[in-house]
Amino acid sequence: MRQDKLFPAPGSKKSRKRVGRGDGSGHGTYSGRGCKGQKSRSGFRMKRGFEGGQLPLIRRLPRKRGFVNIFRTEYSIVNIDKLNMFEAGSEVTPERLVAAGVVKSLRHPIKILAEGDINYPLLVKANRFSAAAKAKIEAAGGTVEQVGHAAKTS
């Protein structure tokens, strides 16, 4: 069998629609594009999801495109293993965390999470603590103190 002798089965390939070949063909004059307007012009491409200027379905349904909670509180996260840089029995405050370079700024409230271990007691002051982090600090003989956060400045 030779490749140059292969042909598709009869009727399996349809010839393309030839538009603009006279009124007798049924696709003359406007060539199936109707009269005037944006859609009749050459090079016209409609954006995916465009509904003629009406608010598209994808923008009307929040469940389809995600949802942004404008009241969400963004926290600066600090894991317990980062607290090992402070000496035993010392007080760890948000200001000391910034000075040590653990947190970039006090713009966001600080939350302590339980990743890692702590081996000695510390007095840790932060805006929030995970339950596991609180348990680990107290198990090491330390204490936790929840402090308020100043008004948010953007």
MDTraj code that builds the backbone (N, CA, C; nanometers):
import mdtraj as md
import numpy as np

residues = "MET ARG GLN ASP LYS LEU PHE PRO ALA PRO GLY SER LYS LYS SER ARG LYS ARG VAL GLY ARG GLY ASP GLY SER GLY HIS GLY THR TYR SER GLY ARG GLY CYS LYS GLY GLN LYS SER ARG SER GLY PHE ARG MET LYS ARG GLY PHE GLU GLY GLY GLN LEU PRO LEU ILE ARG ARG LEU PRO ARG LYS ARG GLY PHE VAL ASN ILE PHE ARG THR GLU TYR SER ILE VAL ASN ILE ASP LYS LEU ASN MET PHE GLU ALA GLY SER GLU VAL THR PRO GLU ARG LEU VAL ALA ALA GLY VAL VAL LYS SER LEU ARG HIS PRO ILE LYS ILE LEU ALA GLU GLY ASP ILE ASN TYR PRO LEU LEU VAL LYS ALA ASN ARG PHE SER ALA ALA ALA LYS ALA LYS ILE GLU ALA ALA GLY GLY THR VAL GLU GLN VAL GLY HIS ALA ALA LYS THR SER".split()
xyz = np.array([
    [0.0854, -0.1184, 0.0000],
    [0.0000, 0.0000, 0.0000],
    [0.0895, 0.1241, 0.0000],
    [0.0547, 0.2209, -0.0828],
    [0.1346, 0.3440, -0.0919],
    [0.0549, 0.4621, -0.0376],
    [0.1270, 0.5506, 0.0308],
    [0.0611, 0.6656, 0.0926],
    [-0.0014, 0.7598, -0.0094],
    [0.0600, 0.7727, -0.1247],
    [0.0076, 0.8644, -0.2262],
    [-0.1165, 0.8108, -0.2958],
    [-0.1498, 0.6841, -0.2681],
    [-0.2688, 0.6241, -0.3294],
    [-0.3886, 0.6216, -0.2331],
    [-0.3689, 0.6720, -0.1088],
    [-0.4781, 0.6708, -0.0104],
    [-0.5723, 0.7885, -0.0319],
    [-0.7016, 0.7619, -0.0237],
    [-0.8023, 0.8666, -0.0345],
    [-0.9091, 0.8428, 0.0709],
    [-0.9727, 0.9496, 0.1213],
    [-1.0796, 0.9294, 0.2189],
    [-1.1989, 0.8603, 0.1538],
    [-1.2776, 0.7936, 0.2353],
    [-1.3962, 0.7229, 0.1862],
    [-1.4918, 0.8213, 0.1219],
    [-1.5599, 0.7823, 0.0141],
    [-1.6522, 0.8745, -0.0516],
    [-1.7624, 0.9218, 0.0440],
    [-1.7874, 1.0535, 0.0487],
    [-1.8901, 1.1131, 0.1345],
    [-1.8396, 1.1493, 0.2730],
    [-1.7152, 1.1120, 0.3063],
    [-1.6643, 1.1425, 0.4398],
    [-1.6073, 1.2837, 0.4490],
    [-1.5709, 1.3407, 0.3362],
    [-1.5186, 1.4776, 0.3372],
    [-1.6164, 1.5697, 0.2660],
    [-1.6507, 1.6804, 0.3336],
    [-1.7485, 1.7731, 0.2778],
    [-1.6738, 1.8912, 0.2166],
    [-1.7153, 1.9362, 0.0999],
    [-1.6488, 2.0508, 0.0382],
    [-1.6918, 2.1784, 0.1103],
    [-1.6005, 2.2754, 0.1200],
    [-1.6287, 2.3970, 0.1958],
    [-1.7324, 2.4842, 0.1255],
    [-1.7996, 2.5697, 0.2042],
    [-1.9005, 2.6605, 0.1514],
    [-1.8279, 2.7740, 0.0778],
    [-1.8586, 2.7921, -0.0519],
    [-1.7949, 2.8998, -0.1278],
    [-1.8948, 3.0154, -0.1350],
    [-1.8641, 3.1217, -0.0580],
    [-1.9557, 3.2348, -0.0519],
    [-1.9150, 3.3424, -0.1523],
    [-2.0102, 3.4268, -0.1864],
    [-1.9820, 3.5378, -0.2779],
    [-1.9651, 3.4932, -0.4215],
    [-2.0377, 3.3901, -0.4633],
    [-2.0245, 3.3403, -0.6001],
    [-2.1571, 3.3522, -0.6760],
    [-2.2257, 3.4620, -0.6536],
    [-2.3485, 3.4885, -0.7288],
    [-2.4737, 3.4495, -0.6529],
    [-2.5842, 3.5178, -0.6892],
    [-2.7111, 3.4957, -0.6203],
    [-2.7663, 3.3558, -0.6425],
    [-2.7362, 3.2961, -0.7541],
    [-2.7867, 3.1618, -0.7856],
    [-2.7321, 3.0564, -0.6903],
    [-2.6167, 3.0816, -0.6301],
    [-2.5567, 2.9826, -0.5405],
    [-2.6264, 2.9790, -0.4047],
    [-2.7011, 3.0844, -0.3731],
    [-2.7660, 3.0931, -0.2425],
    [-2.6771, 3.1601, -0.1386],
    [-2.5521, 3.1877, -0.1753],
    [-2.4587, 3.2531, -0.0833],
    [-2.3937, 3.3736, -0.1499],
    [-2.4735, 3.4434, -0.2311],
    [-2.4203, 3.5619, -0.2982],
    [-2.4507, 3.6879, -0.2196],
    [-2.4397, 3.8039, -0.2845],
    [-2.4664, 3.9371, -0.2295],
    [-2.4021, 3.9598, -0.0928],
    [-2.4686, 3.9213, 0.0177],
    [-2.4132, 3.9489, 0.1516],
    [-2.3314, 3.8310, 0.2061],
    [-2.3241, 3.7214, 0.1310],
    [-2.2430, 3.6039, 0.1658],
    [-2.2736, 3.5472, 0.3047],
    [-2.4005, 3.5464, 0.3423],
    [-2.4403, 3.4856, 0.4685],
    [-2.4119, 3.5693, 0.5913],
    [-2.3732, 3.6975, 0.5717],
    [-2.3398, 3.7840, 0.6855],
    [-2.4515, 3.8832, 0.7218],
    [-2.5610, 3.8785, 0.6525],
    [-2.6684, 3.9741, 0.6796],
    [-2.6324, 4.1106, 0.6232],
    [-2.7014, 4.2164, 0.6685],
    [-2.6758, 4.3509, 0.6179],
    [-2.5974, 4.4335, 0.7187],
    [-2.5051, 4.5100, 0.6724],
    [-2.4295, 4.6097, 0.7507],
    [-2.3897, 4.5629, 0.8911],
    [-2.3416, 4.6531, 0.9706],
    [-2.3118, 4.6260, 1.1108],
    [-2.1761, 4.5631, 1.1338],
    [-2.1384, 4.5601, 1.2608],
    [-2.0061, 4.5124, 1.3014],
    [-1.9806, 4.3688, 1.2555],
    [-2.0813, 4.2845, 1.2666],
    [-2.0618, 4.1430, 1.2345],
    [-2.0483, 4.1169, 1.0849],
    [-2.0810, 4.2132, 1.0014],
    [-2.0702, 4.1915, 0.8574],
    [-1.9318, 4.2301, 0.8050],
    [-1.8524, 4.2973, 0.8857],
    [-1.7220, 4.3459, 0.8404],
    [-1.6153, 4.2370, 0.8436],
    [-1.5140, 4.2557, 0.7612],
    [-1.4042, 4.1585, 0.7616],
    [-1.3197, 4.1801, 0.8872],
    [-1.2627, 4.0731, 0.9366],
    [-1.1764, 4.0830, 1.0536],
    [-1.2500, 4.0904, 1.1853],
    [-1.3826, 4.0792, 1.1826],
    [-1.4586, 4.0893, 1.3076],
    [-1.4398, 3.9641, 1.3911],
    [-1.4096, 3.9843, 1.5188],
    [-1.4023, 3.8728, 1.6150],
    [-1.4673, 3.9165, 1.7437],
    [-1.5651, 3.8407, 1.7902],
    [-1.6331, 3.8741, 1.9141],
    [-1.5578, 3.8105, 2.0307],
    [-1.5440, 3.8848, 2.1412],
    [-1.4786, 3.8301, 2.2610],
    [-1.5591, 3.7138, 2.3136],
    [-1.4901, 3.6143, 2.3717],
    [-1.5575, 3.5009, 2.4319],
    [-1.6457, 3.5511, 2.5464],
    [-1.7713, 3.5101, 2.5504],
    [-1.8607, 3.5504, 2.6584],
    [-1.9275, 3.6845, 2.6369],
    [-1.9013, 3.7525, 2.5234],
    [-1.9634, 3.8829, 2.4982],
    [-2.1114, 3.8635, 2.4688],
    [-2.1951, 3.9451, 2.5331],
    [-2.3396, 3.9315, 2.5170],
    [-2.4027, 4.0597, 2.4661],
    [-2.3358, 4.1266, 2.3758],
    [-2.3925, 4.2457, 2.3136],
    [-2.3960, 4.3666, 2.4048],
    [-2.3115, 4.3732, 2.5041],
    [-2.3086, 4.4869, 2.5949],
    [-2.3843, 4.4610, 2.7240],
    [-2.4705, 4.3590, 2.7227],
    [-2.5394, 4.3190, 2.8454],
    [-2.4342, 4.2624, 2.9411],
    [-2.4548, 4.2783, 3.0730],
    [-2.3593, 4.2255, 3.1704],
    [-2.3509, 4.0740, 3.1529],
    [-2.2339, 4.0221, 3.1149],
    [-2.2232, 3.8791, 3.0830],
    [-2.2534, 3.7896, 3.2026],
    [-2.2989, 3.6701, 3.1736],
    [-2.3349, 3.5726, 3.2750],
    [-2.2187, 3.5474, 3.3705],
    [-2.0981, 3.5390, 3.3183],
    [-1.9806, 3.5085, 3.4000],
    [-1.9542, 3.6192, 3.5022],
    [-1.9975, 3.7415, 3.4734],
    [-1.9793, 3.8513, 3.5690],
    [-2.0988, 3.8671, 3.6626],
    [-2.2103, 3.8034, 3.6256],
    [-2.3289, 3.8133, 3.7104],
    [-2.3283, 3.7099, 3.8220],
    [-2.2546, 3.6015, 3.8041],
    [-2.2561, 3.4932, 3.9021],
    [-2.1236, 3.4856, 3.9771],
    [-2.1200, 3.5254, 4.1030],
    [-1.9937, 3.5244, 4.1767],
    [-1.9358, 3.3850, 4.1958],
    [-2.0210, 3.2840, 4.2025],
    [-1.9710, 3.1490, 4.2274],
    [-1.8894, 3.0953, 4.1105],
    [-1.9039, 3.1545, 3.9945],
    [-1.8329, 3.1047, 3.8772],
    [-1.6946, 3.1672, 3.8608],
    [-1.6706, 3.2835, 3.9206],
    [-1.5436, 3.3508, 3.8944],
    [-1.4669, 3.3825, 4.0217],
    [-1.5084, 3.3251, 4.1331],
    [-1.4402, 3.3548, 4.2582],
    [-1.5065, 3.4701, 4.3300],
    [-1.4660, 3.4907, 4.4526],
    [-1.5272, 3.5930, 4.5361],
    [-1.4198, 3.6500, 4.6255],
    [-1.4120, 3.7820, 4.6356],
    [-1.3125, 3.8466, 4.7204],
    [-1.3835, 3.9080, 4.8398],
    [-1.3498, 3.8599, 4.9585],
    [-1.4090, 3.9129, 5.0798],
    [-1.3351, 4.0413, 5.1167],
    [-1.4010, 4.1557, 5.1043],
    [-1.3346, 4.2837, 5.1297],
    [-1.3099, 4.3080, 5.2775],
    [-1.3722, 4.2270, 5.3645],
    [-1.3542, 4.2435, 5.5090],
    [-1.2515, 4.1465, 5.5661],
    [-1.1828, 4.0716, 5.4785],
    [-1.0862, 3.9714, 5.5233],
    [-0.9698, 4.0376, 5.5957],
    [-0.9253, 3.9763, 5.7053],
    [-0.8100, 4.0264, 5.7786],
    [-0.6874, 3.9489, 5.7347],
    [-0.5884, 4.0182, 5.6835],
    [-0.4630, 3.9582, 5.6398],
    [-0.3664, 3.9587, 5.7573],
    [-0.3109, 3.8421, 5.7912],
    [-0.2189, 3.8325, 5.9046],
    [-0.0756, 3.8133, 5.8582],
    [0.0203, 3.8628, 5.9392],
    [0.1610, 3.8277, 5.9217],
    [0.1805, 3.7006, 6.0026],
    [0.2247, 3.5956, 5.9362],
    [0.2350, 3.4646, 6.0005],
    [0.3746, 3.4461, 6.0595],
    [0.3790, 3.3980, 6.1856],
    [0.5058, 3.3639, 6.2512],
    [0.4904, 3.2248, 6.3101],
    [0.5803, 3.1337, 6.2702],
    [0.5770, 2.9988, 6.3249],
    [0.6592, 2.9929, 6.4534],
    [0.6246, 2.8988, 6.5399],
    [0.6895, 2.8868, 6.6711],
    [0.8409, 2.8675, 6.6600],
    [0.8870, 2.7939, 6.5587],
    [1.0312, 2.7696, 6.5473],
    [1.1114, 2.8983, 6.5287],
    [1.0477, 3.0046, 6.4790],
    [1.1154, 3.1346, 6.4637],
    [1.1380, 3.2024, 6.5991],
    [1.0605, 3.1619, 6.6998],
    [1.0722, 3.2234, 6.8322],
    [1.1946, 3.1727, 6.9092],
    [1.2598, 3.0677, 6.8563],
    [1.3783, 3.0123, 6.9216],
    [1.4972, 3.1093, 6.9180],
    [1.4901, 3.2142, 6.8361],
    [1.6003, 3.3110, 6.8297],
    [1.6033, 3.4027, 6.9532],
    [1.4925, 3.4079, 7.0268],
    [1.4870, 3.4912, 7.1474],
    [1.5362, 3.4113, 7.2682],
    [1.6022, 3.4806, 7.3619],
    [1.6575, 3.4108, 7.4787],
    [1.5456, 3.3648, 7.5722],
    [1.5748, 3.2616, 7.6495],
    [1.4767, 3.2011, 7.7393],
    [1.4248, 3.3030, 7.8399],
    [1.2948, 3.2981, 7.8674],
    [1.2328, 3.3851, 7.9657],
    [1.2081, 3.5273, 7.9189],
    [1.2424, 3.5597, 7.7944],
    [1.2246, 3.6970, 7.7457],
    [1.0815, 3.7202, 7.6977],
    [1.0505, 3.8468, 7.6752],
    [0.9180, 3.8863, 7.6289],
    [0.9254, 3.9099, 7.4778],
    [0.8401, 3.8409, 7.4036],
    [0.8378, 3.8548, 7.2578],
    [0.7151, 3.9372, 7.2204],
    [0.7386, 4.0596, 7.1736],
    [0.6296, 4.1490, 7.1345],
    [0.6320, 4.1686, 6.9832],
    [0.5235, 4.2214, 6.9253],
    [0.5248, 4.2496, 6.7816],
    [0.6409, 4.3422, 6.7413],
    [0.6731, 4.4404, 6.8262],
    [0.7830, 4.5331, 6.7960],
    [0.9169, 4.4596, 6.7912],
    [0.9366, 4.3636, 6.8832],
    [1.0621, 4.2866, 6.8850],
    [1.0714, 4.1940, 6.7636],
    [0.9567, 4.1432, 6.7186],
    [0.9551, 4.0576, 6.5995],
    [0.9958, 4.1365, 6.4751],
    [0.9518, 4.2624, 6.4673],
    [0.9912, 4.3490, 6.3550],
    [1.1402, 4.3807, 6.3634],
    [1.1879, 4.4146, 6.4838],
    [1.3295, 4.4482, 6.5041],
    [1.4196, 4.3305, 6.4698],
    [1.3726, 4.2079, 6.4976],
    [1.4518, 4.0880, 6.4696],
    [1.4435, 4.0465, 6.3226],
    [1.3535, 4.1101, 6.2462],
    [1.3393, 4.0786, 6.1041],
    [1.2513, 3.9586, 6.0751],
    [1.1787, 3.9120, 6.1753],
    [1.0888, 3.7977, 6.1561],
    [0.9646, 3.8432, 6.0799],
    [0.9177, 3.9652, 6.1109],
    [0.8012, 4.0248, 6.0448],
    [0.8482, 4.1536, 5.9779],
    [0.7992, 4.1811, 5.8572],
    [0.8444, 4.3003, 5.7841],
    [0.7949, 4.4299, 5.8471],
    [0.6664, 4.4352, 5.8825],
    [0.6120, 4.5578, 5.9415],
    [0.4934, 4.5243, 6.0306],
    [0.4443, 4.6227, 6.1017],
    [0.3277, 4.6043, 6.1888],
    [0.1981, 4.6427, 6.1185],
    [0.2040, 4.6539, 5.9864],
    [0.0868, 4.6922, 5.9088],
    [-0.0246, 4.5881, 5.9235],
    [0.0141, 4.4602, 5.9251],
    [-0.0826, 4.3518, 5.9436],
    [-0.0706, 4.2971, 6.0856],
    [-0.1816, 4.2520, 6.1445],
    [-0.1722, 4.1885, 6.2765],
    [-0.0914, 4.0587, 6.2668],
    [-0.0341, 4.0173, 6.3791],
    [0.0540, 3.9000, 6.3796],
    [-0.0193, 3.7800, 6.4364],
    [-0.0033, 3.6661, 6.3684],
    [-0.0627, 3.5413, 6.4152],
    [0.0482, 3.4388, 6.4334],
    [0.0492, 3.3739, 6.5497],
    [0.1487, 3.2719, 6.5802],
    [0.0900, 3.1350, 6.5471],
    [0.1628, 3.0576, 6.4640],
    [0.1203, 2.9233, 6.4257],
    [0.2154, 2.8192, 6.4842],
    [0.1742, 2.6930, 6.4847],
    [0.2440, 2.5879, 6.5601],
    [0.3497, 2.5094, 6.4830],
    [0.3978, 2.5584, 6.3705],
    [0.5011, 2.4868, 6.2939],
    [0.6321, 2.4872, 6.3718],
    [0.6888, 2.3711, 6.3961],
    [0.8148, 2.3612, 6.4701],
    [0.7914, 2.3443, 6.6195],
    [0.9026, 2.3559, 6.6958],
    [0.8952, 2.3370, 6.8406],
    [0.9656, 2.4499, 6.9134],
    [0.9291, 2.4682, 7.0405],
    [0.9966, 2.5655, 7.1273],
    [1.0387, 2.4905, 7.2533],
    [1.1611, 2.5156, 7.2996],
    [1.2191, 2.4343, 7.4063],
    [1.2260, 2.5020, 7.5422],
    [1.1983, 2.6321, 7.5467],
    [1.2096, 2.7045, 7.6734],
    [1.0958, 2.8053, 7.6857],
    [1.0695, 2.8527, 7.8096],
    [0.9547, 2.9429, 7.8303],
    [0.9784, 3.0831, 7.7751],
    [0.8737, 3.1385, 7.7155],
    [0.8741, 3.2760, 7.6639],
    [0.7399, 3.3390, 7.6961],
    [0.7385, 3.4711, 7.7115],
    [0.6125, 3.5447, 7.7207],
    [0.5888, 3.5998, 7.5806],
    [0.4923, 3.5442, 7.5108],
    [0.4673, 3.5813, 7.3715],
    [0.3424, 3.6671, 7.3634],
    [0.3594, 3.7874, 7.3070],
    [0.2458, 3.8777, 7.2863],
    [0.2220, 3.8901, 7.1363],
    [0.1003, 3.8610, 7.0921],
    [0.0643, 3.8716, 6.9501],
    [-0.0853, 3.8970, 6.9403],
    [-0.1319, 3.9220, 6.8184],
    [-0.2731, 3.9517, 6.7968],
    [-0.3599, 3.8264, 6.7962],
    [-0.3040, 3.7157, 6.7458],
    [-0.3778, 3.5898, 6.7398],
    [-0.2820, 3.4728, 6.7612],
    [-0.3367, 3.3616, 6.8101],
    [-0.2620, 3.2376, 6.8285],
    [-0.3477, 3.1237, 6.7787],
    [-0.2869, 3.0272, 6.7111],
    [-0.3622, 2.9057, 6.6793],
    [-0.3685, 2.8252, 6.8088],
    [-0.4676, 2.7383, 6.8207],
    [-0.4851, 2.6595, 6.9431],
    [-0.3624, 2.5722, 6.9688],
    [-0.3060, 2.5149, 6.8623],
    [-0.1893, 2.4271, 6.8762],
    [-0.0666, 2.5069, 6.9199],
    [-0.0515, 2.6289, 6.8680],
    [0.0630, 2.7129, 6.9049],
    [0.0541, 2.7517, 7.0521],
    [-0.0650, 2.7874, 7.0952],
    [-0.0878, 2.8254, 7.2350],
    [-0.0520, 2.7089, 7.3272],
    [-0.0948, 2.5885, 7.2886],
    [-0.0676, 2.4690, 7.3684],
    [0.0820, 2.4406, 7.3765],
    [0.1539, 2.4572, 7.2655],
    [0.2984, 2.4295, 7.2631],
    [0.3757, 2.5290, 7.3499],
    [0.3387, 2.6573, 7.3428],
    [0.4076, 2.7606, 7.4218],
    [0.3846, 2.7346, 7.5706],
    [0.2600, 2.7025, 7.6063],
    [0.2277, 2.6765, 7.7470],
    [0.2898, 2.5457, 7.7962],
    [0.3043, 2.4474, 7.7078],
    [0.3665, 2.3195, 7.7444],
    [0.5155, 2.3394, 7.7744],
    [0.5776, 2.4388, 7.7091],
    [0.7198, 2.4681, 7.7325],
    [0.7387, 2.5558, 7.8561],
    [0.6281, 2.5918, 7.9227],
    [0.6362, 2.6733, 8.0440],
    [0.6175, 2.8211, 8.0193],
    [0.5872, 2.8588, 7.8974],
    [0.5687, 2.9999, 7.8612],
    [0.4251, 3.0450, 7.8784],
    [0.4025, 3.1736, 7.8503],
    [0.2665, 3.2271, 7.8567],
    [0.2351, 3.3024, 7.7288],
    [0.1077, 3.3062, 7.6934],
    [0.0645, 3.3800, 7.5743],
    [-0.0250, 3.4950, 7.6173],
    [-0.0125, 3.6058, 7.5462],
    [-0.0961, 3.7220, 7.5761],
    [-0.1448, 3.7795, 7.4435],
    [-0.2761, 3.7881, 7.4315],
    [-0.3342, 3.8400, 7.3079],
    [-0.3461, 3.9918, 7.3187],
    [-0.2879, 4.0631, 7.2213],
    [-0.2938, 4.2109, 7.2228],
    [-0.3803, 4.2544, 7.1057],
    [-0.4385, 4.3754, 7.1190],
    [-0.5221, 4.4317, 7.0138],
    [-0.4364, 4.4845, 6.9011],
    [-0.5001, 4.5163, 6.7893],
    [-0.4291, 4.5699, 6.6731],
    [-0.4744, 4.7125, 6.6475],
    [-0.3799, 4.8016, 6.6179],
    [-0.4116, 4.9415, 6.5870],
    [-0.4926, 4.9483, 6.4585],
    [-0.5616, 5.0614, 6.4380],
    [-0.6443, 5.0787, 6.3183],
    [-0.5607, 5.0556, 6.1926],
    [-0.6220, 4.9886, 6.0950],
    [-0.5529, 4.9519, 5.9704],
    [-0.5268, 5.0761, 5.8855],
    [-0.4041, 5.0927, 5.8408],
    [-0.3715, 5.2027, 5.7491],
    [-0.3235, 5.1423, 5.6189],
    [-0.3878, 5.1781, 5.5078],
    [-0.3511, 5.1169, 5.3821],
    [-0.2454, 5.1903, 5.3107],
])
top = md.Topology()
chain = top.add_chain()
for i, resn in enumerate(residues, 1):
    res = top.add_residue(resn, chain, resSeq=i)
    for name in ("N", "CA", "C"):
        top.add_atom(name, md.element.get_by_symbol(name[0]), res)
traj = md.Trajectory(xyz[None], top)
